[in-house]
Amino acid sequence: MRKLLYLFVLIGIVSCKKEKVPVSPGNISIAEVVQANFKNNYTQEVSVQVSEENITINSTGLPDHKTPYWGRGHEMYEEFPGSNHANRNKTMTSFNYKMTIPIYPNESKFKEETSLGPVGMALNGVPIYNDYEGGGVLQENAWSTFDASGGHPGPREDYHYHSEVAHLTVNDDNLIGFLRDGFPVYGRKDMDGSYPNDLDENGGHTGTTSDFSESIYHYHITNEVYSTSSLYVIKSGAYHGSKGTFTQ
């Protein structure tokens, strides 16, 4: 009886492990699109390295656009939008971010939920966060500290985006970056100018884009206003593929 019970447990463990194994690599390379689009027009400290299977993107994480978090007197300083204000972390600092993603991303059988911290990287090297902040979902005490590009620094003075990035996209179909699973993230619209109505629970669907002539899974910034914020969150839910690494 004990042997039979042990066999069932072992089968269960093996089955769980198998669920977390992604399917074989996809057949669409993102290498050329990544190499052509990742750049920072201000700090110029974004670089891309391509190996046989992966792409590594290095960045300081500092934005290449105006924000009050550059500090008064800085050439890139601007006031907060509306009644927004600085959070306790009034300045930004540079990091040695390194995001490694697959050249050929593909769907994972196990959909891992995104968590606190970087879930992707915008084309200018700034980390992308999901709809969580600190101990829970975004609240007014967080979004009231956003600059005009939906970003702010965290406790370690680590600047990042949560919502639609005015510097990169405003109600359009622009490519804004890639998530840690290697799949691209676009603005609120599809290439034909319409709002997609077939997004899955993780905010993505499969189709062609202005960057990919073959159908590829891609995420969209949600077209639904988040809570009472009047903002559009970049990412919520799980990854479609297996996430790569993001270190600093």
Backbone as CSV, one residue per row, in Angstrom:
resi,resn,N_x,N_y,N_z,CA_x,CA_y,CA_z,C_x,C_y,C_z
1,MET,0.836,-1.203,0.000,0.000,0.000,0.000,0.872,1.255,0.000
2,ARG,1.927,1.221,0.860,2.834,2.369,0.928,3.538,2.575,-0.399
3,LYS,3.922,1.453,-1.051,4.606,1.552,-2.335,3.692,2.164,-3.384
4,LEU,2.410,1.772,-3.349,1.440,2.311,-4.304,1.241,3.801,-4.085
5,LEU,1.133,4.214,-2.815,0.968,5.624,-2.473,2.186,6.421,-2.925
6,TYR,3.369,5.858,-2.708,4.613,6.519,-3.124,4.639,6.709,-4.639
7,LEU,4.133,5.687,-5.371,4.114,5.753,-6.831,3.218,6.888,-7.295
8,PHE,2.042,7.045,-6.672,1.120,8.124,-7.043,1.728,9.490,-6.774
9,VAL,2.393,9.621,-5.623,3.048,10.893,-5.278,4.130,11.221,-6.282
10,LEU,4.922,10.191,-6.639,6.016,10.393,-7.591,5.477,10.825,-8.947
11,ILE,4.401,10.194,-9.385,3.783,10.557,-10.661,3.290,11.991,-10.614
12,GLY,2.702,12.383,-9.481,2.202,13.742,-9.322,3.312,14.761,-9.408
13,ILE,4.456,14.439,-8.754,5.595,15.355,-8.773,6.136,15.505,-10.186
14,VAL,6.285,14.383,-10.874,6.802,14.408,-12.245,5.872,15.188,-13.147
15,SER,4.547,14.992,-12.964,3.569,15.694,-13.788,3.665,17.192,-13.573
16,CYS,3.810,17.611,-12.306,3.920,19.037,-12.003,5.158,19.626,-12.654
17,LYS,6.256,18.861,-12.604,7.487,19.343,-13.204,7.327,19.492,-14.706
18,LYS,6.635,18.517,-15.331,6.447,18.574,-16.773,5.629,19.788,-17.179
19,GLU,4.672,20.198,-16.364,3.831,21.342,-16.687,4.638,22.628,-16.785
20,LYS,5.765,22.685,-16.075,6.559,23.905,-16.056,7.615,23.948,-17.166
21,VAL,7.661,22.873,-17.977,8.632,22.831,-19.065,8.022,23.477,-20.295
22,PRO,8.655,24.507,-20.860,8.085,25.169,-22.036,8.187,24.286,-23.254
23,VAL,7.358,24.571,-24.238,7.458,23.840,-25.490,8.721,24.299,-26.208
24,SER,9.047,23.643,-27.302,10.272,23.953,-28.027,10.272,25.405,-28.509
25,PRO,11.456,25.972,-28.786,11.552,27.372,-29.211,10.649,27.682,-30.396
26,GLY,10.160,28.903,-30.454,9.311,29.321,-31.555,10.116,29.435,-32.845
27,ASN,9.443,29.794,-33.928,10.137,29.878,-35.216,10.296,31.311,-35.711
28,ILE,9.991,32.288,-34.859,10.148,33.686,-35.247,11.222,34.338,-34.383
29,SER,12.247,34.845,-35.022,13.337,35.497,-34.298,12.984,36.954,-34.008
30,ILE,13.297,37.390,-32.792,13.071,38.794,-32.427,14.369,39.590,-32.471
31,ALA,15.464,38.940,-32.859,16.790,39.551,-32.768,16.897,40.859,-33.543
32,GLU,16.479,40.876,-34.799,16.626,42.077,-35.618,15.808,43.236,-35.068
33,VAL,14.605,42.947,-34.603,13.739,43.998,-34.058,14.337,44.568,-32.778
34,VAL,14.866,43.696,-31.936,15.497,44.151,-30.696,16.709,45.028,-31.005
35,GLN,17.550,44.568,-31.891,18.765,45.307,-32.221,18.452,46.664,-32.855
36,ALA,17.390,46.732,-33.631,17.055,47.975,-34.334,16.369,49.006,-33.446
37,ASN,15.773,48.563,-32.338,14.921,49.481,-31.567,15.419,49.862,-30.186
38,PHE,16.263,49.040,-29.570,16.716,49.374,-28.225,17.795,50.448,-28.278
39,LYS,17.481,51.607,-27.760,18.448,52.715,-27.694,17.946,53.736,-26.698
40,ASN,18.867,54.533,-26.194,18.527,55.604,-25.255,19.127,56.882,-25.805
41,ASN,18.271,57.814,-26.161,18.724,59.030,-26.834,19.350,60.062,-25.908
42,TYR,19.346,59.802,-24.612,19.957,60.755,-23.686,21.218,60.180,-23.046
43,THR,21.072,59.079,-22.314,22.258,58.503,-21.676,23.067,57.661,-22.664
44,GLN,22.395,57.178,-23.729,23.055,56.354,-24.752,23.720,55.116,-24.154
45,GLU,23.225,54.653,-23.031,23.847,53.519,-22.360,22.944,52.288,-22.382
46,VAL,22.509,51.937,-23.586,21.767,50.703,-23.808,22.511,49.913,-24.874
47,SER,22.790,48.650,-24.600,23.507,47.819,-25.568,22.841,46.459,-25.684
48,VAL,23.029,45.829,-26.845,22.406,44.531,-27.129,23.471,43.543,-27.602
49,GLN,23.462,42.359,-27.008,24.357,41.286,-27.445,23.505,40.060,-27.804
50,VAL,23.798,39.472,-28.942,23.039,38.305,-29.412,23.942,37.083,-29.426
51,SER,23.510,36.016,-28.755,24.246,34.750,-28.758,23.472,33.750,-29.614
52,GLU,23.821,32.491,-29.501,23.172,31.478,-30.336,21.698,31.313,-30.000
53,GLU,21.336,31.434,-28.718,19.956,31.179,-28.303,19.290,32.372,-27.632
54,ASN,20.093,33.294,-27.077,19.524,34.380,-26.277,19.976,35.759,-26.715
55,ILE,19.250,36.754,-26.240,19.597,38.157,-26.436,19.764,38.777,-25.061
56,THR,20.832,39.505,-24.854,21.062,40.189,-23.585,21.063,41.686,-23.825
57,ILE,20.245,42.387,-23.057,20.128,43.839,-23.171,20.649,44.449,-21.882
58,ASN,21.623,45.332,-21.999,22.206,46.018,-20.845,21.743,47.464,-20.817
59,SER,21.505,47.969,-19.622,21.005,49.333,-19.493,21.275,49.882,-18.101
60,THR,21.354,51.219,-18.006,21.460,51.867,-16.695,20.087,52.063,-16.067
61,GLY,19.034,51.957,-16.888,17.682,52.152,-16.382,17.233,53.596,-16.321
62,LEU,18.115,54.540,-16.621,17.734,55.950,-16.590,16.982,56.308,-17.862
63,PRO,15.911,57.087,-17.756,15.106,57.431,-18.931,15.799,58.441,-19.834
64,ASP,15.349,58.505,-21.074,15.905,59.482,-22.013,14.890,60.577,-22.329
65,HIS,14.057,60.874,-21.344,13.042,61.911,-21.523,12.944,62.754,-20.253
66,LYS,12.194,63.812,-20.361,12.038,64.700,-19.215,11.212,64.046,-18.122
67,THR,11.587,64.330,-16.884,10.846,63.859,-15.720,11.275,64.704,-14.526
68,PRO,10.361,64.974,-13.604,10.742,65.733,-12.414,11.781,65.019,-11.562
69,TYR,11.910,63.699,-11.766,12.861,62.939,-10.953,14.320,63.151,-11.367
70,TRP,14.569,63.895,-12.433,15.940,64.312,-12.726,16.399,65.371,-11.722
71,GLY,15.439,66.062,-11.119,15.778,67.082,-10.123,15.808,68.486,-10.711
72,ARG,15.380,69.438,-9.905,15.376,70.840,-10.350,16.783,71.280,-10.737
73,GLY,16.862,72.032,-11.799,18.151,72.504,-12.273,18.750,71.619,-13.352
74,HIS,18.236,70.370,-13.473,18.720,69.464,-14.510,18.084,69.838,-15.845
75,GLU,18.825,69.692,-16.929,18.319,70.055,-18.247,17.113,69.234,-18.678
76,MET,16.915,68.064,-18.057,15.789,67.197,-18.410,14.656,67.264,-17.371
77,TYR,14.707,68.272,-16.532,13.673,68.411,-15.495,12.394,68.986,-16.096
78,GLU,11.252,68.509,-15.611,9.959,69.123,-15.903,9.057,68.930,-14.695
79,GLU,8.021,69.722,-14.585,7.107,69.647,-13.450,6.239,68.387,-13.536
80,PHE,5.676,67.997,-12.401,4.749,66.876,-12.365,3.452,67.241,-13.094
81,PRO,2.789,66.273,-13.692,1.499,66.559,-14.331,0.399,66.723,-13.285
82,GLY,-0.484,67.675,-13.503,-1.620,67.872,-12.608,-1.209,68.065,-11.171
83,SER,-1.850,67.327,-10.273,-1.572,67.438,-8.842,-0.594,66.378,-8.352
84,ASN,0.030,65.641,-9.260,0.995,64.617,-8.849,2.191,65.240,-8.144
85,HIS,2.886,64.423,-7.411,3.980,64.925,-6.584,5.034,63.842,-6.424
86,ALA,6.189,64.207,-5.928,7.275,63.242,-5.743,6.947,62.256,-4.625
87,ASN,7.426,61.041,-4.764,7.301,60.108,-3.653,8.501,60.284,-2.724
88,ARG,8.660,59.375,-1.788,9.763,59.521,-0.835,11.120,59.422,-1.510
89,ASN,11.137,58.805,-2.678,12.382,58.665,-3.437,12.385,59.739,-4.522
90,LYS,12.949,60.878,-4.209,12.818,62.039,-5.085,13.830,62.060,-6.227
91,THR,14.774,61.148,-6.232,15.788,61.127,-7.274,15.950,59.724,-7.844
92,MET,16.690,59.643,-8.956,16.957,58.363,-9.611,18.456,58.079,-9.556
93,THR,18.790,56.810,-9.685,20.197,56.447,-9.788,20.359,55.415,-10.891
94,SER,21.568,55.254,-11.391,21.804,54.304,-12.481,22.127,52.917,-11.928
95,PHE,21.777,51.902,-12.700,22.026,50.509,-12.344,22.743,49.814,-13.500
96,ASN,23.139,48.598,-13.261,23.729,47.774,-14.317,22.749,46.651,-14.654
97,TYR,21.620,47.042,-15.253,20.600,46.058,-15.583,21.052,45.163,-16.731
98,LYS,20.641,43.899,-16.647,20.916,42.948,-17.712,19.703,42.037,-17.849
99,MET,18.991,42.171,-18.958,17.845,41.305,-19.217,18.207,40.328,-20.331
100,THR,18.036,39.039,-20.067,18.327,38.006,-21.052,17.036,37.310,-21.456
101,ILE,16.748,37.320,-22.761,15.503,36.763,-23.287,15.819,35.842,-24.465
102,PRO,14.916,34.919,-24.797,15.183,33.993,-25.908,15.047,34.685,-27.265
103,ILE,15.882,34.279,-28.207,15.766,34.806,-29.567,14.461,34.346,-30.209
104,TYR,14.070,33.101,-29.894,12.845,32.533,-30.452,11.854,32.256,-29.312
105,PRO,11.131,33.262,-28.852,10.194,33.042,-27.746,9.035,32.146,-28.163
106,ASN,8.524,31.411,-27.221,7.378,30.552,-27.503,6.544,30.389,-26.246
107,GLU,5.322,29.953,-26.436,4.397,29.787,-25.319,4.893,28.728,-24.354
108,SER,4.718,28.989,-23.080,5.042,28.010,-22.049,3.764,27.276,-21.639
109,LYS,3.887,26.005,-21.348,2.724,25.255,-20.878,2.290,25.735,-19.503
110,PHE,3.253,26.204,-18.735,2.965,26.723,-17.393,3.041,28.245,-17.434
111,LYS,1.933,28.918,-17.180,1.879,30.372,-17.228,2.223,30.947,-15.846
112,GLU,3.452,31.451,-15.726,3.911,31.983,-14.441,3.420,33.413,-14.238
113,GLU,2.831,33.671,-13.088,2.359,35.014,-12.775,3.534,35.991,-12.666
114,THR,3.340,37.194,-13.169,4.357,38.222,-12.968,4.362,38.619,-11.497
115,SER,5.490,39.102,-11.017,5.619,39.454,-9.605,6.188,40.854,-9.465
116,LEU,6.458,41.264,-8.242,7.054,42.578,-8.003,8.413,42.675,-8.686
117,GLY,8.772,43.855,-9.092,10.046,44.048,-9.754,9.917,44.048,-11.263
118,PRO,11.024,44.069,-11.974,11.003,44.169,-13.434,10.357,42.956,-14.106
119,VAL,9.375,43.216,-14.958,8.756,42.146,-15.749,9.159,42.280,-17.213
120,GLY,9.887,43.332,-17.548,10.338,43.554,-18.906,11.161,44.822,-18.978
121,MET,11.494,45.225,-20.194,12.291,46.432,-20.382,11.755,47.226,-21.569
122,ALA,11.597,48.535,-21.370,11.170,49.420,-22.448,12.337,49.633,-23.404
123,LEU,12.051,50.132,-24.594,13.067,50.280,-25.627,14.186,51.235,-25.243
124,ASN,13.930,52.107,-24.267,14.987,53.027,-23.827,15.758,52.494,-22.628
125,GLY,15.526,51.227,-22.277,16.269,50.599,-21.191,15.661,50.729,-19.813
126,VAL,14.506,51.376,-19.708,13.841,51.535,-18.415,13.049,50.264,-18.087
127,PRO,13.149,49.746,-16.857,12.382,48.563,-16.488,10.874,48.795,-16.546
128,ILE,10.155,47.760,-16.937,8.686,47.762,-16.932,8.226,46.939,-15.742
129,TYR,7.297,47.506,-14.957,6.710,46.796,-13.819,5.248,46.479,-14.133
130,ASN,4.671,45.572,-13.357,3.261,45.242,-13.566,2.356,46.158,-12.743
131,ASP,1.162,45.695,-12.422,0.182,46.528,-11.719,0.242,46.338,-10.203
132,TYR,1.398,45.935,-9.711,1.594,45.809,-8.264,2.696,46.756,-7.808
133,GLU,2.579,47.210,-6.580,3.560,48.124,-6.000,3.645,47.834,-4.516
134,GLY,4.838,47.572,-4.006,4.974,47.297,-2.581,4.230,46.039,-2.189
135,GLY,3.285,46.173,-1.266,2.594,45.010,-0.744,1.320,44.633,-1.448
136,GLY,0.945,45.324,-2.531,-0.312,44.974,-3.187,-0.503,45.689,-4.505
137,VAL,-1.756,45.701,-4.977,-2.050,46.337,-6.256,-1.831,47.845,-6.167
138,LEU,-1.613,48.448,-7.318,-1.386,49.892,-7.363,-2.529,50.654,-6.716
139,GLN,-2.169,51.607,-5.905,-3.141,52.472,-5.252,-2.797,53.928,-5.557
140,GLU,-3.679,54.835,-5.162,-3.477,56.244,-5.467,-2.182,56.788,-4.878
141,ASN,-1.776,56.258,-3.727,-0.531,56.758,-3.132,0.670,56.448,-4.005
142,ALA,0.523,55.498,-4.935,1.607,55.182,-5.874,1.443,55.959,-7.170
143,TRP,0.252,55.870,-7.788,0.104,56.529,-9.093,0.083,58.056,-8.989
144,SER,-0.142,58.598,-7.819,-0.087,60.059,-7.664,1.355,60.569,-7.679
145,THR,2.318,59.631,-7.699,3.732,60.021,-7.765,4.330,59.769,-9.151
146,PHE,3.478,59.361,-10.113,3.960,59.122,-11.469,4.268,60.442,-12.173
147,ASP,5.268,60.412,-13.038,5.517,61.559,-13.905,4.635,61.433,-15.147
148,ALA,4.846,62.276,-16.135,3.999,62.273,-17.331,4.144,60.995,-18.149
149,SER,5.180,60.215,-17.885,5.388,58.966,-18.616,5.022,57.739,-17.799
150,GLY,4.247,57.914,-16.744,3.788,56.770,-15.966,4.873,56.067,-15.190
151,GLY,5.920,56.825,-14.817,7.019,56.218,-14.097,7.370,56.944,-12.818
152,HIS,8.120,56.267,-11.978,8.656,56.854,-10.745,9.760,55.944,-10.223
153,PRO,10.598,56.444,-9.326,11.638,55.591,-8.736,11.102,54.814,-7.538
154,GLY,11.617,53.614,-7.351,11.244,52.802,-6.204,12.121,53.125,-5.005
155,PRO,12.051,52.311,-3.957,12.818,52.556,-2.733,14.319,52.655,-2.934
156,ARG,14.824,52.018,-3.983,16.267,52.054,-4.235,16.633,53.113,-5.289
157,GLU,15.709,54.059,-5.500,15.887,55.093,-6.520,15.964,54.476,-7.912
158,ASP,15.258,53.375,-8.073,15.227,52.637,-9.340,13.998,53.056,-10.148
159,TYR,14.213,53.893,-11.136,13.133,54.408,-11.966,12.536,53.277,-12.807
160,HIS,11.193,53.276,-12.952,10.517,52.244,-13.725,9.138,52.718,-14.144
161,TYR,8.566,52.028,-15.148,7.225,52.347,-15.655,6.197,51.338,-15.164
162,HIS,4.982,51.853,-14.900,3.830,51.001,-14.609,2.748,51.153,-15.672
163,SER,2.601,52.344,-16.224,1.480,52.622,-17.112,1.950,53.212,-18.437
164,GLU,0.992,53.455,-19.323,1.284,53.948,-20.665,2.366,55.021,-20.644
165,VAL,3.391,54.802,-21.447,4.582,55.649,-21.410,4.470,56.759,-22.450
166,ALA,4.173,57.973,-22.008,3.938,59.075,-22.939,5.113,59.290,-23.884
167,HIS,6.312,59.018,-23.408,7.501,59.200,-24.240,7.548,58.189,-25.381
168,LEU,6.924,57.029,-25.188,7.001,55.959,-26.172,5.694,55.674,-26.895
169,THR,4.571,55.852,-26.242,3.284,55.525,-26.855,2.149,56.273,-26.177
170,VAL,1.229,56.789,-26.971,0.001,57.397,-26.450,-1.141,57.022,-27.387
171,ASN,-1.929,56.045,-26.965,-3.094,55.624,-27.720,-2.740,55.280,-29.171
172,ASP,-1.702,54.473,-29.355,-1.267,54.101,-30.702,-0.793,52.648,-30.712
173,ASP,-0.145,52.235,-31.823,0.302,50.848,-31.952,1.810,50.727,-31.870
174,ASN,2.467,51.683,-31.223,3.927,51.673,-31.134,4.447,50.490,-30.327
175,LEU,5.587,49.977,-30.746,6.318,48.993,-29.950,6.960,49.732,-28.787
176,ILE,6.754,49.246,-27.560,7.339,49.953,-26.408,8.425,49.154,-25.702
177,GLY,8.514,47.846,-25.963,9.547,47.059,-25.310,9.267,45.574,-25.404
178,PHE,9.971,44.800,-24.570,9.813,43.345,-24.538,9.723,42.889,-23.089
179,LEU,8.879,41.891,-22.863,8.811,41.315,-21.525,9.893,40.257,-21.361
180,ARG,10.034,39.778,-20.153,11.115,38.838,-19.836,10.984,37.492,-20.526
181,ASP,9.824,37.213,-21.111,9.662,35.961,-21.857,10.028,36.134,-23.331
182,GLY,10.426,37.344,-23.716,10.846,37.598,-25.092,9.761,38.109,-26.008
183,PHE,8.528,38.167,-25.532,7.444,38.645,-26.394,7.320,40.173,-26.329
184,PRO,7.042,40.806,-27.491,6.967,42.271,-27.546,5.714,42.838,-26.902
185,VAL,5.809,44.102,-26.502,4.677,44.829,-25.912,4.388,46.047,-26.780
186,TYR,3.124,46.216,-27.148,2.715,47.336,-27.978,1.736,48.252,-27.238
187,GLY,1.487,49.404,-27.850,0.527,50.349,-27.291,-0.884,49.777,-27.297
188,ARG,-1.849,50.618,-27.061,-3.228,50.149,-26.901,-3.878,49.673,-28.193
189,LYS,-3.341,50.064,-29.334,-3.985,49.744,-30.611,-3.234,48.674,-31.397
190,ASP,-3.967,48.050,-32.312,-3.372,47.148,-33.276,-2.850,47.956,-34.455
191,MET,-2.171,47.284,-35.365,-1.557,47.939,-36.509,-2.572,48.657,-37.396
192,ASP,-3.822,48.162,-37.430,-4.844,48.774,-38.279,-5.544,49.950,-37.602
193,GLY,-5.080,50.325,-36.411,-5.648,51.467,-35.711,-6.822,51.141,-34.806
194,SER,-7.210,49.870,-34.751,-8.330,49.467,-33.892,-7.810,48.966,-32.549
195,TYR,-8.715,48.951,-31.569,-8.366,48.387,-30.274,-8.645,46.882,-30.324
196,PRO,-7.671,46.050,-29.999,-7.912,44.598,-30.065,-8.997,44.164,-29.099
197,ASN,-9.883,43.289,-29.586,-10.979,42.800,-28.745,-10.855,41.315,-28.446
198,ASP,-9.674,40.759,-28.733,-9.477,39.330,-28.516,-8.278,39.035,-27.632
199,LEU,-7.920,39.991,-26.768,-6.775,39.765,-25.883,-7.103,38.687,-24.860
200,ASP,-6.122,37.848,-24.561,-6.337,36.812,-23.558,-6.227,37.405,-22.159
201,GLU,-6.327,36.560,-21.147,-6.336,37.044,-19.774,-5.021,37.670,-19.346
202,ASN,-3.973,37.469,-20.151,-2.679,38.049,-19.824,-2.333,39.256,-20.691
203,GLY,-3.335,39.724,-21.444,-3.159,40.964,-22.201,-2.492,40.823,-23.546
204,GLY,-2.555,39.639,-24.153,-1.912,39.458,-25.440,-2.750,38.679,-26.428
205,HIS,-2.298,38.647,-27.673,-2.902,37.838,-28.728,-1.866,37.602,-29.816
206,THR,-2.223,36.808,-30.804,-1.304,36.478,-31.882,-1.723,37.168,-33.174
207,GLY,-0.760,37.762,-33.860,-1.048,38.436,-35.115,0.184,39.151,-35.633
208,THR,0.076,39.747,-36.806,1.189,40.506,-37.367,1.210,41.899,-36.744
209,THR,2.378,42.522,-36.788,2.538,43.883,-36.265,3.371,44.676,-37.270
210,SER,3.594,45.928,-36.979,4.409,46.752,-37.866,5.864,46.296,-37.887
211,ASP,6.257,45.482,-36.905,7.636,44.984,-36.828,7.770,43.537,-37.248
212,PHE,6.686,42.778,-37.189,6.732,41.353,-37.506,5.690,41.032,-38.578
213,SER,6.159,40.625,-39.743,5.256,40.310,-40.853,4.634,38.926,-40.691
214,GLU,5.245,38.080,-39.871,4.658,36.788,-39.522,3.945,36.929,-38.183
215,SER,2.869,36.190,-38.033,2.094,36.280,-36.792,2.937,35.880,-35.597
216,ILE,2.927,36.704,-34.580,3.670,36.448,-33.358,2.803,36.856,-32.172
217,TYR,2.909,36.120,-31.089,2.207,36.525,-29.875,2.811,37.835,-29.387
218,HIS,1.967,38.774,-28.986,2.455,40.039,-28.438,1.444,40.597,-27.457
219,TYR,1.948,41.364,-26.515,1.112,42.005,-25.509,0.695,43.401,-25.978
220,HIS,-0.384,43.895,-25.376,-0.810,45.277,-25.574,-1.020,45.937,-24.215
221,ILE,-0.729,47.211,-24.147,-1.137,47.983,-22.973,-2.654,47.913,-22.915
222,THR,-3.202,47.670,-21.750,-4.644,47.547,-21.629,-5.349,48.829,-22.053
223,ASN,-6.518,48.686,-22.685,-7.289,49.857,-23.081,-8.364,50.196,-22.059
224,GLU,-8.296,49.558,-20.906,-9.245,49.837,-19.830,-8.563,50.683,-18.763
225,VAL,-9.184,51.776,-18.387,-8.620,52.657,-17.364,-8.468,51.893,-16.063
226,TYR,-7.310,52.049,-15.439,-7.033,51.325,-14.207,-7.649,52.026,-13.007
227,SER,-8.563,51.345,-12.350,-9.202,51.855,-11.143,-9.721,53.270,-11.371
228,THR,-9.370,54.208,-10.499,-9.792,55.614,-10.651,-8.621,56.496,-11.065
229,SER,-7.601,55.884,-11.648,-6.348,56.599,-11.921,-6.333,57.371,-13.234
230,SER,-7.224,57.034,-14.177,-7.223,57.567,-15.547,-5.991,57.095,-16.317
231,LEU,-5.306,56.057,-15.810,-4.108,55.528,-16.444,-4.382,54.167,-17.084
232,TYR,-3.497,53.783,-18.009,-3.592,52.502,-18.690,-2.368,51.673,-18.309
233,VAL,-2.601,50.597,-17.573,-1.509,49.760,-17.069,-0.864,48.976,-18.211
234,ILE,0.460,48.871,-18.175,1.186,48.154,-19.223,0.953,46.654,-19.150
235,LYS,1.076,46.083,-17.953,1.029,44.630,-17.842,0.396,44.175,-16.538
236,SER,-0.478,43.174,-16.654,-0.999,42.467,-15.492,-1.109,40.994,-15.877
237,GLY,-1.295,40.146,-14.903,-1.426,38.727,-15.209,-0.099,38.015,-15.355
238,ALA,-0.119,36.915,-16.104,1.033,36.024,-16.210,1.832,36.252,-17.496
239,TYR,3.002,35.625,-17.545,3.808,35.607,-18.769,3.222,34.566,-19.718
240,HIS,3.281,34.849,-21.002,2.840,33.875,-22.000,3.907,32.804,-22.198
241,GLY,5.175,33.209,-22.122,6.285,32.283,-22.284,7.074,32.130,-20.996
242,SER,8.184,31.432,-21.073,9.045,31.270,-19.895,9.937,32.495,-19.739
243,LYS,9.947,33.062,-18.563,10.684,34.304,-18.360,12.199,34.067,-18.320
244,GLY,12.922,35.029,-18.898,14.364,35.010,-18.820,14.814,35.732,-17.552
245,THR,16.093,36.027,-17.447,16.630,36.657,-16.243,16.643,38.163,-16.372
246,PHE,16.610,38.825,-15.246,16.724,40.289,-15.170,17.551,40.590,-13.915
247,THR,18.788,40.963,-14.103,19.681,41.204,-12.967,20.164,42.645,-12.967
248,GLN,20.823,43.023,-11.863,21.355,44.386,-11.742,22.668,44.350,-10.989
